[in-house]
């Protein structure tokens, strides 16, 4: 028998606030960004809610949403 992780659910009558998901990151054309693996770059293309195309100087990469390793400067 395999064990499944237990998911906690928020009861509407609970006095504690339900956990709130952080808003998704949004980038605009020309934004300077940094990536944990690729370093500094500039946003050159946007696929709304799906991915961004970032030019890191010698190479361009398509970074998929939710952009975990990508942050704006």
C-alpha positions in Angstrom: 0.0 0.0 0.0 1.4 3.4 -1.0 1.0 6.5 1.2 -0.3 9.6 -0.4 0.5 13.0 1.0 -2.3 14.6 3.0 -3.5 17.9 1.7 -4.7 20.4 4.2 -8.0 22.1 3.5 -9.2 25.4 4.8 -12.6 25.3 6.5 -14.7 28.4 5.8 -15.5 28.7 9.6 -11.9 28.7 10.6 -10.6 31.7 12.5 -7.3 31.5 10.6 -6.8 32.9 7.2 -6.5 30.6 4.2 -3.1 30.6 2.5 -2.9 33.0 -0.3 -1.0 32.2 -3.5 1.5 34.9 -4.5 0.5 36.8 -7.7 2.2 35.5 -10.9 5.3 37.3 -12.0 4.8 39.6 -15.0 7.5 41.0 -17.3 7.4 43.6 -20.1 9.5 43.9 -23.3 12.9 45.3 -22.5 12.9 44.4 -18.8 16.3 43.5 -17.3 16.1 40.2 -15.5 18.3 37.7 -13.8 18.1 33.9 -14.0 19.6 31.5 -11.4 21.4 29.5 -14.1 21.8 31.8 -17.1 22.6 35.1 -15.4 21.7 38.6 -16.5 19.4 39.1 -19.5 16.8 41.2 -21.2 13.2 40.2 -22.1 12.9 40.2 -25.9 9.5 38.4 -26.3 6.4 37.6 -24.4 3.9 34.8 -24.7 1.2 36.1 -22.3 0.9 33.7 -19.3 3.0 31.0 -21.0 6.6 32.0 -21.4 9.1 34.8 -22.0 12.0 34.9 -24.4 15.1 36.3 -22.8 18.4 37.3 -24.5 21.3 36.4 -22.2 24.0 37.9 -24.6 25.4 34.8 -26.2 22.2 32.8 -26.2 18.4 33.2 -26.1 16.2 31.0 -23.9 12.5 30.6 -23.6 11.6 30.6 -19.9 8.3 28.9 -19.1 5.8 30.3 -16.5 5.7 30.4 -13.5 9.3 31.8 -13.8 10.6 30.2 -10.6 14.3 30.9 -11.3 13.7 34.3 -13.1 13.4 37.6 -11.3 13.3 41.3 -12.4 15.9 43.9 -11.6 
